[in-house]
């Protein structure tokens, strides 16, 4: 392949900002297409047509209707298009596949906390729809797809279909697939009696196929059939090869480890920019950091805390044990004895919400709590806090630590996943002081959390050391541009590979 030629990339995802979101997958699928377009590539993002798309502030128009034939019978998919145009780059086309019987609902995957019973049928249909979109592009638009970039279990069947049911179709034979694993804990597991809904031949329901302890596992199918696999950080790519993080798929991943690599996520550095952020009472930068002090005073006032020059710690998270909120709760009484302040923003497990409220009442003069989520307040916390706590038990990539680096809020993170890849730790006795951007918890325990906070407070008391850490973090490249270049290199290398190298 001529590397100077723009790539034709179809990206398939079940959610993407600003159209629909439940988690970090949406941030990746929303940002990466634009960054690839900046590099000169043609990108079409394919999503299900949820009602939430009407609340995105974007406008869709009907483009085409294509017939669909699946194991559930004949149907019709309506392609609705939104064109995202940005000066200085190629436009990104967003194609939403409309089939209201499956996607005309308020929830993406569940309602009232319960998964939809027909999720297998829904995303098997969507995966077939993605293949039909690719065929439509070839037949009607003379647009040959080079790369099909898939995300998580909801689109994993596309890779299976291309290597099985559709392998003889000339329109798709040269396409290479990349499957990104955002969180291996979510696999798309369904009862065996529903396997027929995939439309795949019964022999594929075996241990070497989509069978997983007697059930259907869509993510396993994608792992087996995709040409390349990526995760959202290099460390997580290694972690999922172990029983602790592989959630039963570590053996399958081990077998394909030569096709697996980690590419760290980025953030939108235009939205998360302390120099221009409209949510901040005062803007600031790495070179002109004085405004951060005013942001701190405003944050203390917002949470009813005394205007004191003590370390101000922050937590913004889903209030779950996976995010380490039980460790925070256990540690707070000891943290309060260190002469600091703490603010917490989040929502989640009612038990954690209740526990934190009780602890806040006990330490009301030093701790602020806001149950719920407020985007503007999240920006204000990043702008005003000195230290950010992120004691996740596992974190494939993580975004909050990247926001913190960008805002000069020194992160304390667990030594796991993308956290260890993005936060360079200050060692004991000031070791690594010329490279450090934060601190690592050596283990996901309350004791380790308290120890790390103590180390941070010692560093905070040394203004020159602290200022250098803050500036170094703020100047770290956390943009999507860096990540997009890594994906571009992967795509080009895949297309340049020999048939033997591509073999699964």
C-alpha positions as CSV (number, residue, x, y, z in Angstrom):
1,X,0.0,0.0,0.0
2,X,1.1,3.6,-0.7
3,X,1.5,5.1,2.7
4,X,0.9,8.6,1.3
5,X,-2.7,7.7,0.2
6,X,-5.4,8.7,2.6
7,X,-7.0,5.6,4.3
8,X,-10.7,4.9,4.1
9,X,-11.7,4.0,7.6
10,X,-15.1,2.8,8.9
11,X,-15.4,3.0,12.7
12,X,-18.2,1.1,14.3
13,X,-19.2,1.8,17.9
14,X,-22.3,1.5,20.1
15,X,-21.9,5.0,21.5
16,X,-19.9,8.2,20.9
17,X,-20.0,11.8,22.2
18,X,-21.9,13.9,21.7
19,X,-24.5,11.5,20.4
20,X,-24.8,8.9,23.1
21,X,-22.7,8.0,26.1
22,X,-22.5,5.6,29.1
23,X,-18.7,5.4,29.5
24,X,-15.2,6.0,28.2
25,X,-15.9,4.2,25.0
26,X,-18.0,7.1,23.9
27,X,-15.1,9.5,24.5
28,X,-12.8,7.5,22.3
29,X,-15.3,6.9,19.5
30,X,-16.3,10.6,19.5
31,X,-12.7,12.0,19.5
32,X,-10.6,9.6,17.4
33,X,-12.4,10.0,14.0
34,X,-11.8,13.7,14.0
35,X,-8.1,13.3,14.9
36,X,-7.7,10.7,12.1
37,X,-9.4,13.2,9.7
38,X,-6.8,15.8,10.8
39,X,-4.1,13.4,9.6
40,X,-5.8,13.3,6.2
41,X,-7.8,10.2,6.4
42,X,-11.4,9.6,5.3
43,X,-13.5,8.5,8.3
44,X,-17.1,7.3,8.6
45,X,-18.4,6.6,12.1
46,X,-21.3,4.2,12.3
47,X,-23.6,4.2,15.3
48,X,-27.1,2.9,16.2
49,X,-29.8,5.5,15.7
50,X,-30.9,6.1,19.4
51,X,-33.4,8.8,20.3
52,X,-30.6,10.5,22.3
53,X,-29.1,11.6,19.0
54,X,-31.8,14.2,18.8
55,X,-30.4,15.8,22.0
56,X,-26.9,16.0,20.7
57,X,-27.3,19.4,19.1
58,X,-26.5,17.8,15.7
59,X,-28.8,17.4,12.7
60,X,-29.2,14.2,10.8
61,X,-30.7,13.7,7.3
62,X,-31.9,10.5,5.7
63,X,-29.3,9.3,3.3
64,X,-30.3,5.9,2.1
65,X,-32.4,2.8,3.0
66,X,-30.7,-0.5,2.7
67,X,-32.3,-4.0,3.0
68,X,-31.2,-6.2,5.8
69,X,-31.4,-10.0,6.0
70,X,-30.6,-11.6,9.3
71,X,-31.5,-14.7,11.2
72,X,-34.4,-12.8,12.5
73,X,-35.8,-12.2,9.0
74,X,-35.9,-9.3,6.6
75,X,-35.8,-5.7,7.7
76,X,-34.7,-2.3,6.5
77,X,-32.0,0.0,7.9
78,X,-32.3,3.7,7.3
79,X,-28.9,5.5,7.1
80,X,-29.1,8.9,8.6
81,X,-26.1,11.2,8.1
82,X,-24.5,14.0,10.1
83,X,-21.4,15.6,8.6
84,X,-19.0,17.1,11.1
85,X,-16.9,19.8,9.3
86,X,-13.9,21.4,10.9
87,X,-11.8,24.1,9.2
88,X,-8.4,22.7,8.1
89,X,-9.4,19.0,8.0
90,X,-11.4,16.5,6.1
91,X,-15.1,16.2,7.3
92,X,-16.1,13.2,9.4
93,X,-19.3,11.5,8.3
94,X,-21.5,10.0,11.1
95,X,-23.9,7.4,9.8
96,X,-26.7,6.3,12.2
97,X,-28.4,3.1,11.4
98,X,-32.1,3.4,12.2
99,X,-34.3,0.5,13.2
100,X,-36.6,1.6,15.9
101,X,-37.7,-1.8,17.0
102,X,-34.2,-2.3,18.4
103,X,-32.9,1.2,19.0
104,X,-35.9,3.5,19.4
105,X,-35.5,3.3,23.2
106,X,-34.3,5.7,25.9
107,X,-31.6,3.4,27.2
108,X,-28.6,2.2,25.2
109,X,-28.2,-1.3,26.8
110,X,-30.6,-1.4,29.7
111,X,-33.6,0.2,31.5
112,X,-34.0,0.6,35.2
113,X,-30.6,-1.1,35.7
114,X,-31.6,-4.3,33.8
115,X,-30.1,-5.3,30.5
116,X,-32.5,-5.5,27.6
117,X,-33.4,-9.1,26.9
118,X,-32.8,-8.7,23.2
119,X,-29.3,-7.2,23.3
120,X,-27.8,-10.1,21.4
121,X,-30.3,-9.7,18.6
122,X,-29.9,-5.9,18.7
123,X,-26.1,-5.8,18.3
124,X,-26.1,-8.8,15.9
125,X,-28.4,-6.8,13.7
126,X,-26.2,-3.7,14.1
127,X,-23.1,-5.6,13.2
128,X,-24.7,-7.0,10.1
129,X,-25.8,-3.4,9.3
130,X,-22.2,-2.3,9.5
131,X,-21.2,-4.9,6.9
132,X,-24.1,-3.8,4.7
133,X,-22.9,-0.2,5.0
134,X,-19.5,-1.2,3.8
135,X,-21.0,-3.1,0.8
136,X,-23.2,0.0,0.0
137,X,-20.1,2.2,0.1
138,X,-18.4,-0.1,-2.4
139,X,-21.3,-0.6,-4.7
140,X,-22.9,2.9,-4.7
141,X,-20.1,5.2,-3.8
142,X,-17.1,3.4,-5.2
143,X,-15.5,3.9,-1.7
144,X,-13.4,0.9,-0.8
145,X,-13.0,0.5,3.0
146,X,-9.4,-0.2,4.1
147,X,-9.8,-0.5,7.8
148,X,-12.9,-1.4,9.9
149,X,-12.2,-0.2,13.5
150,X,-14.4,-2.0,16.0
151,X,-15.1,-1.2,19.7
152,X,-16.0,-3.7,22.4
153,X,-18.4,-6.6,22.3
154,X,-21.2,-4.6,20.7
155,X,-19.4,-4.6,17.3
156,X,-17.2,-7.7,17.7
157,X,-19.4,-9.8,15.5
158,X,-18.4,-7.7,12.5
159,X,-14.9,-9.3,12.6
160,X,-16.5,-12.8,12.8
161,X,-18.9,-12.1,9.9
162,X,-16.1,-10.8,7.6
163,X,-14.1,-14.1,8.1
164,X,-17.1,-16.4,7.9
165,X,-20.4,-15.5,6.3
166,X,-19.0,-12.7,4.2
167,X,-15.6,-14.1,3.3
168,X,-16.5,-14.7,-0.3
169,X,-17.9,-11.3,-1.0
170,X,-15.4,-9.3,-3.1
171,X,-16.5,-5.9,-1.6
172,X,-15.1,-6.9,1.8
173,X,-12.3,-9.3,1.1
174,X,-9.5,-6.8,1.5
175,X,-10.7,-5.1,4.6
176,X,-8.6,-5.4,7.7
177,X,-10.2,-5.3,11.1
178,X,-9.0,-3.8,14.4
179,X,-10.9,-4.4,17.6
180,X,-10.3,-2.1,20.6
181,X,-10.9,-3.7,24.0
182,X,-12.0,-0.8,26.3
183,X,-12.8,-3.0,29.3
184,X,-12.6,-6.8,29.1
185,X,-14.9,-7.0,32.1
186,X,-17.8,-6.5,29.7
187,X,-17.9,-9.3,27.1
188,X,-21.4,-9.6,25.7
189,X,-22.3,-13.0,27.2
190,X,-25.7,-14.6,26.3
191,X,-27.5,-17.9,26.8
192,X,-26.5,-20.7,24.4
193,X,-30.0,-21.0,23.1
194,X,-29.7,-17.6,21.6
195,X,-26.7,-18.4,19.5
196,X,-28.9,-18.8,16.4
197,X,-29.6,-15.0,16.6
198,X,-26.0,-14.3,15.5
199,X,-26.8,-16.0,12.1
200,X,-23.5,-17.9,12.4
201,X,-23.2,-21.6,11.5
202,X,-23.6,-23.9,14.6
203,X,-20.0,-25.3,14.4
204,X,-18.8,-21.9,15.5
205,X,-20.4,-22.5,18.9
206,X,-17.5,-24.5,20.3
207,X,-14.6,-23.9,22.6
208,X,-12.4,-22.7,19.7
209,X,-15.2,-20.3,18.7
210,X,-17.8,-18.2,20.5
211,X,-18.6,-20.8,23.2
212,X,-17.6,-19.6,26.7
213,X,-18.5,-21.9,29.6
214,X,-21.7,-23.0,27.9
215,X,-22.7,-19.4,26.9
216,X,-22.2,-17.2,23.8
217,X,-19.4,-14.7,24.2
218,X,-19.3,-12.0,21.5
219,X,-16.1,-10.4,22.6
220,X,-14.4,-13.7,22.4
221,X,-15.5,-14.0,18.8
222,X,-14.0,-10.6,18.0
223,X,-10.7,-11.4,19.7
224,X,-10.4,-14.6,17.7
225,X,-11.3,-13.2,14.3
226,X,-10.0,-9.6,14.3
227,X,-6.8,-8.9,12.4
228,X,-5.4,-6.8,15.2
229,X,-6.4,-6.1,18.9
230,X,-5.7,-3.0,20.9
231,X,-6.5,-1.9,24.4
232,X,-6.5,1.6,25.8
233,X,-3.1,1.5,27.5
234,X,0.1,-0.6,27.2
235,X,-0.1,-1.8,30.9
236,X,-3.7,-2.9,30.5
237,X,-2.6,-4.9,27.4
238,X,-0.3,-6.9,29.7
239,X,-2.8,-7.1,32.6
240,X,-5.6,-8.7,30.5
241,X,-3.2,-11.7,29.9
242,X,-3.6,-12.6,33.6
243,X,-6.4,-14.3,35.4
244,X,-6.9,-11.2,37.6
245,X,-7.8,-8.9,34.7
246,X,-8.7,-11.3,31.9
247,X,-12.1,-12.2,33.2
248,X,-11.8,-15.7,31.8
249,X,-10.5,-14.6,28.4
250,X,-6.8,-14.5,29.4
251,X,-6.1,-17.8,27.6
252,X,-7.7,-16.6,24.3
253,X,-5.8,-13.3,24.6
254,X,-2.5,-15.1,25.4
255,X,-3.0,-17.1,22.2
256,X,-3.3,-13.8,20.2
257,X,-0.8,-11.7,22.2
258,X,1.4,-11.1,19.1
259,X,-1.6,-9.2,17.6
260,X,-2.3,-7.2,20.7
261,X,-1.0,-3.7,21.6
262,X,-1.9,-0.9,24.0
263,X,-2.5,2.6,22.7
264,X,-3.2,5.2,25.5
265,X,-6.3,7.3,25.2
266,X,-6.2,11.1,24.9
267,X,-8.5,13.9,26.0
268,X,-10.1,16.9,24.2
269,X,-7.5,19.5,25.0
270,X,-9.8,22.3,23.7
271,X,-12.6,21.4,26.1
272,X,-10.1,20.7,28.9
273,X,-7.9,23.8,28.8
274,X,-7.4,25.9,31.9
275,X,-6.3,28.8,29.7
276,X,-9.8,29.1,28.1
277,X,-12.1,27.1,30.3
278,X,-15.4,29.1,30.8
279,X,-16.2,27.1,33.9
280,X,-13.2,28.4,35.8
281,X,-13.5,31.7,37.8
282,X,-10.0,32.6,36.7
283,X,-7.9,31.1,33.8
284,X,-4.3,30.1,34.2
285,X,-1.5,28.2,32.4
286,X,1.7,26.4,33.1
287,X,3.7,29.6,32.5
288,X,1.2,31.8,34.3
289,X,-0.1,29.6,37.2
290,X,-1.2,32.2,39.7
291,X,-4.9,32.0,38.7
292,X,-5.0,28.5,40.2
293,X,-4.8,30.0,43.7
294,X,-8.0,32.0,42.9
295,X,-9.6,28.8,41.6
296,X,-8.8,27.1,44.8
297,X,-10.4,29.9,46.9
298,X,-13.5,29.7,44.8
299,X,-13.7,25.9,45.2
300,X,-13.3,26.2,49.0
301,X,-16.2,28.7,49.0
302,X,-18.3,26.5,46.8
303,X,-18.0,23.6,49.3
304,X,-18.2,25.7,52.4
305,X,-14.6,25.1,53.4
306,X,-12.3,27.6,55.2
307,X,-10.1,29.7,52.9
308,X,-6.8,28.1,54.1
309,X,-3.6,27.4,52.4
310,X,-3.6,23.7,53.1
311,X,-3.5,20.8,50.6
312,X,-6.9,20.5,48.9
313,X,-7.6,16.9,47.7
314,X,-10.3,15.9,45.2
315,X,-12.2,12.8,44.1
316,X,-14.4,12.8,41.0
317,X,-15.6,9.3,40.3
318,X,-18.4,6.8,40.0
319,X,-18.9,5.9,43.6
320,X,-18.0,2.2,43.3
321,X,-15.5,-0.2,44.8
322,X,-13.9,-0.6,41.4
323,X,-13.0,3.1,41.7
324,X,-11.6,2.5,45.2
325,X,-14.3,4.5,47.0
326,X,-14.3,2.0,49.9
327,X,-10.5,2.7,50.3
328,X,-11.2,6.5,50.4
329,X,-13.9,6.0,53.0
330,X,-11.6,3.9,55.2
331,X,-8.8,6.4,54.8
332,X,-10.6,9.7,55.4
333,X,-10.4,9.8,59.2
334,X,-6.6,9.4,59.0
335,X,-6.4,11.8,56.1
336,X,-8.2,14.5,58.1
337,X,-5.5,14.2,60.8
338,X,-3.0,15.4,58.2
339,X,-4.3,18.9,58.1
340,X,-5.8,18.8,54.6
341,X,-9.2,19.4,52.9
342,X,-11.1,17.0,50.7
343,X,-13.9,17.5,48.2
344,X,-15.8,14.6,46.5
345,X,-18.1,14.7,43.5
346,X,-19.8,11.6,42.1
347,X,-22.8,9.3,42.1
348,X,-23.1,5.5,42.1
349,X,-23.6,2.8,44.7
350,X,-26.1,4.0,47.3
351,X,-24.0,2.4,50.1
352,X,-21.0,4.6,49.1
353,X,-23.3,7.6,48.8
354,X,-24.6,7.1,52.3
355,X,-21.2,6.3,53.8
356,X,-19.7,9.5,52.4
357,X,-22.6,11.6,53.6
358,X,-22.1,10.3,57.1
359,X,-18.3,10.9,57.0
360,X,-18.9,14.4,55.6
361,X,-21.1,15.2,58.5
362,X,-18.4,14.1,60.8
363,X,-15.7,16.3,59.2
364,X,-17.9,19.0,57.8
365,X,-15.3,21.7,58.3
366,X,-12.7,19.9,56.2
367,X,-14.7,17.9,53.7
368,X,-17.2,18.8,51.0
369,X,-19.5,16.4,49.2
370,X,-21.7,16.7,46.2
371,X,-23.8,13.6,45.2
372,X,-24.6,13.6,41.5
373,X,-22.7,14.8,38.5
374,X,-22.1,18.4,37.4
375,X,-19.8,18.9,34.4
376,X,-19.0,22.5,35.2
377,X,-18.3,21.7,38.8
378,X,-15.9,18.9,37.6
379,X,-13.9,21.5,35.7
380,X,-13.9,23.8,38.7
381,X,-12.6,21.0,41.0
382,X,-9.8,20.1,38.6
383,X,-9.0,23.8,38.4
384,X,-9.1,24.4,42.2
385,X,-7.7,21.3,43.8
386,X,-4.1,20.7,44.5
387,X,-4.2,16.9,44.5
388,X,-6.4,14.4,42.7
389,X,-7.1,10.9,44.3
390,X,-7.7,8.0,41.9
391,X,-7.3,4.7,43.8
392,X,-9.0,2.5,41.2
393,X,-8.6,-1.3,41.7
394,X,-8.3,-1.5,37.9
395,X,-8.4,1.2,35.2
396,X,-7.9,0.2,31.5
397,X,-7.0,3.8,30.7
398,X,-8.6,6.4,32.9
399,X,-9.3,10.0,31.9
400,X,-9.5,11.9,35.2
401,X,-5.8,11.7,35.7
402,X,-5.2,13.2,32.3
403,X,-7.6,16.1,33.1
404,X,-5.7,16.5,36.4
405,X,-2.3,16.7,34.6
406,X,-3.7,19.2,32.2
407,X,-5.0,21.4,35.1
408,X,-1.9,21.2,37.3
409,X,-3.7,19.0,39.9
410,X,-1.1,16.5,40.9
411,X,-2.6,12.9,40.7
412,X,-2.3,10.1,43.1
413,X,-3.2,6.9,41.3
414,X,-3.1,3.1,41.8
415,X,-0.2,1.4,40.0
416,X,-2.5,-0.3,37.4
417,X,-3.6,0.0,33.8
418,X,-3.4,3.4,32.1
419,X,-2.8,5.1,35.4
420,X,0.7,3.8,35.7
421,X,1.3,4.6,32.0
422,X,0.3,8.2,32.3
423,X,1.5,9.3,35.8
424,X,5.2,9.3,36.5
425,X,5.8,8.9,40.2
426,X,7.9,10.8,42.6
427,X,9.9,8.3,44.5
428,X,10.8,8.2,48.2
429,X,13.3,10.8,49.3
430,X,12.5,12.9,46.2
431,X,13.8,10.3,43.7
432,X,12.7,11.0,40.1
433,X,12.1,14.7,41.0
434,X,13.2,15.7,37.5
435,X,10.5,13.5,35.8
436,X,7.7,13.0,38.3
437,X,4.2,14.2,37.6
438,X,2.4,12.5,40.5
439,X,2.4,9.6,43.0
440,X,1.6,5.9,42.8
441,X,-0.3,3.8,45.4
442,X,1.8,0.6,45.7
443,X,-1.4,-1.4,46.4
444,X,-5.1,-0.8,46.4
445,X,-5.4,-0.5,50.1
446,X,-6.4,2.3,52.5
447,X,-2.9,2.1,54.2
448,X,-1.2,2.6,50.8
449,X,-3.6,5.5,50.0
450,X,-2.7,7.3,53.3
451,X,1.0,6.7,52.7
452,X,0.8,8.2,49.2
453,X,-1.1,11.2,50.5
454,X,1.6,11.7,53.2
455,X,4.3,11.7,50.5
456,X,2.3,14.2,48.5
457,X,1.9,16.5,51.5
458,X,5.7,16.4,52.1
459,X,6.3,17.4,48.5
460,X,3.6,20.1,48.7
461,X,5.6,21.7,51.5
462,X,8.5,22.1,49.1
463,X,7.3,24.9,46.8
464,X,10.0,24.5,44.1
465,X,9.6,20.8,43.9
466,X,5.8,21.0,43.8
467,X,5.8,23.8,41.2
468,X,8.0,21.8,38.9
469,X,5.7,18.7,39.2
470,X,2.7,20.9,38.4
471,X,4.3,22.5,35.4
472,X,5.7,19.2,34.1
473,X,2.2,17.6,34.3
474,X,0.6,20.6,32.5
475,X,3.1,20.4,29.7
476,X,2.6,16.6,29.2
477,X,1.0,15.8,25.9
478,X,-2.4,14.2,26.8
479,X,-4.0,15.1,23.4
480,X,-5.8,12.7,21.1
481,X,-3.3,13.8,18.4
482,X,-0.6,11.6,19.9
483,X,-3.0,8.6,20.1
484,X,-4.3,9.1,16.6
485,X,-0.8,8.9,15.2
486,X,-0.3,5.5,17.0
487,X,-3.5,4.2,15.4
488,X,-2.5,5.5,12.0
489,X,0.8,3.7,12.3
490,X,-1.0,0.5,13.3
491,X,-3.5,0.8,10.4
492,X,-0.7,1.4,7.8
493,X,1.4,-1.5,9.1
494,X,-1.6,-3.8,9.0
495,X,-2.3,-2.9,5.4
496,X,1.3,-3.3,4.5
497,X,1.6,-6.7,6.1
498,X,1.9,-9.9,4.1
499,X,-1.0,-12.4,4.0
500,X,1.1,-14.6,6.1
501,X,1.7,-11.9,8.7
502,X,-2.0,-11.2,8.8
503,X,-3.0,-14.7,9.4
504,X,-5.1,-15.5,12.5
